[in-house]
């Protein structure tokens, strides 16, 4: 696969800590509320191929938030 979304997904996977789920702003908007999932903002990150920092979020089980 190729494209901006695939590249961003790969960059977010690389930025995530083991066991961490990182969402882009676009993904967070698509899933406004997920039952049992807490979404918390993280500091924006700079990634290769993007001129502006990327707004990201962490998704965790609501019992672990």
Number of C-alpha atoms within 10 A of each C-alpha: 5 6 7 10 12 11 16 17 14 11 15 19 15 12 14 13 10 8 7 12 15 24 23 18 14 11 12 19 10 9 11 8 11 12 7 10 15 16 21 14 14 12 9 13 12 12 16 10 10 11 8 11 12 16 15 21 20 18 19 17 12 12 8 9 11
